[in-house]
Amino acid sequence: MVEQKVIGVVASSSYSPSVLSSKRYDVFLSFRGEDTRKKFTSHLYDALKQKKVETFIDNRLEKGEEISTTLIQVIEDSHISIVIFSENYASSKWCLGELSKIMECKKERGQIVIPVFYDIDPSHVRKQTGSYEKLFVTHKGEPMCNKWKAALTEAANLTAWDSRTYRVESELLKDIVEDVLQKLAPIYPNWHKGLVGIEENYEKIESLLKVGSNEVKILGIWGMGGIGKTTLACALYDKLSHEFEGHCFLENVREESDKHGVKALRNKLFSELLGNKNHCFDVAFSVTKFVLSRLGRKKVFIVLDDVATSEQLENLIEYFDFMGLGSRVVVTSRNKQIFSQVDKIYEVKELSFHHSLQLFSLTVFREKQPKYGYEDLSRSATSYCKGVPLALKVLGASLRSRSKGAWECELRKLQKFPNMKIHTVLKLSYDDLDHSQKDIFLDIACFFRGNQRDHVTNMLEAFDFSAISGIEVLLDRALITISGGNRLEMHDLIQEMGWEIVHQECVKDPGRRSRLWKHEEVHEVFKYNKGTDIVEGIILDLSKLIEDIYLSSDFLAKMTNVRFFKIHSWSKFNIFNVYLPNGLNTVSHKMRYLHWDGFCLESLPANFSAEKLVELCMRCSKLKKLWDGVQNLVNLKTIDLWGSRDLIEIPDLSLAEKLENVSLCYCESLHE
């Protein structure tokens, strides 16, 4: 017997299926040719072809009694078998042999089997009655007869399609193709590059969802911008959605809600879940009992991506109690505060350096390791991204196919200016803050990163910010974290984003920015009296000076709104220092925090006002006294004059009712 040719193969797309799957075919069609070849089966084959599904159809008109070894291999090499049971299907030993092999592959290889009853009563197939009973008379005495009957019964008991329930054949074909596509989706490996290194996250989230239980569960996926929340949600949706009767992935809820309103999004959600495309389900934000009853009968899977506010979430899933048993909702957000209704919250962490380098290399070189000669440059670029997938992809894409010289130039540039594509994505979290919260964030980014939470809270409260609630908001938005020792920390890229926001206040003139922290810019502003009333805070690390700074007496005169001023050193001994040869004329009366290590004058200016001062720290200074007369110290909590060996007297502190800490260690000359 001549073996039949494989003549019904459909290319699925531009990439090779072998890259994505170990099997050659998506679908194998088993059918009785004389019954359905020229009608239903050919139409089904064409419908699958249009959807680029790799499908095998045996177009050999004459067949022997036993299926060939080639056909056995084809069945084994298919993900799905569609068995089209027709009136005379059981008359063919060839068809019954195919079915036996198909059911064997289902049991041993996990093959998916989709029965289609075409103009035949399923019970006739299941019990071998009616025409099937008559046909089996011709197989009497066949050694495989019992095996064929068992295969028919097993197949007919599976979830199937029945043509008799459809008015038109086209609708049946459409539903079968949709069923095939849904069943194929999770078979192929996920092709998201962003899955590199987050397999562990994926497994943990899948376990939290507990797919299979009858509970209705809502899971929040939370983390900073660009950390991979959406990629993770996409992977979950691709793998799990086929297990549900209805599913919907709402992308960019934040953006789409701003553009079209939450009502339009909810309409889209209900339409996709219930299969009524472009139908409006809600009127003035009300949903009919009929719609809710329909939804309550369906097990659905919903992903709401990038939800910004509690209102958005509530308006989209306020009816989640009416979802069918076993339904699941996944919500991604940068804002932890919106998750009051969810059952579990999963925080997405940064990638390890190993996985970061792998993702970066895949983006740049399309290989898992850096190209020869680019190893060190790739590690430097990876280190800059600090485990954030978005940054790795954006930076990698910008360096693709560029020379080593261009790489070195770009990496040097990043030391001064952030990549604006990364900056724009991260800044969305900042844009959602109110004015006070923005100030708190910028102060932490520029001045207080790494400081004790309690100390920072006290300082920010002194600045008249709502510090306690503000810090909690920043924590919920993943803009800051709490490290060991209860210190405030933030991701390097988040801090760079904060720095760039301040930098953009006035790109060319640092003296017209609200905060100054780069020692070279502080030096420039001090030396050339470039400060303005825009400046609110200044910090200068003496250990970074490359020479002594000599300042005029009025270098602070224009900076009338400075509330935070810190000149400090991590060392007791500085090679260089700040000098005021002509004294100091004035200090901002809005000063809350004054810290000046090595202050070179014998006292503060005569016009200095300490009424708003909360903390005064002047270690190793040349002070002999702080000021003349009595100051109104109603807000003062801390005085630290450690190591001021020339200090002779301290002021009357009897009115400083909030005073908590005084340090006068090594003030050897103090006698009053």
PyMOL commands that set and color helices and strands:
alter all, ss='L'
color gray80, all
select helices_A, chain A and resi 17-20+33-50+69-76+89-91+93-109+122-127+131-137+145-156+163-165+169-184+193-195+199-209+229-243+253-260+262-274+289-296+310-317+320-322+336-341+353-365+375-385+389-399+404-414+420-431+435-448+453-462+467-476+492-503+510-512+519-527+542-544
alter helices_A, ss='H'
color red, helices_A
select strands_A, chain A and resi 25-31+55-56+78-85+112-117+161-162+217-222+246-250+282-283+286-287+300-304+328-333+344-347+481-483+487-489+515-516+537-541+549-550+564-568+578-579+593-596+615-617+638-640+661-663
alter strands_A, ss='S'
color yellow, strands_A
deselect
rebuild
show_as cartoon
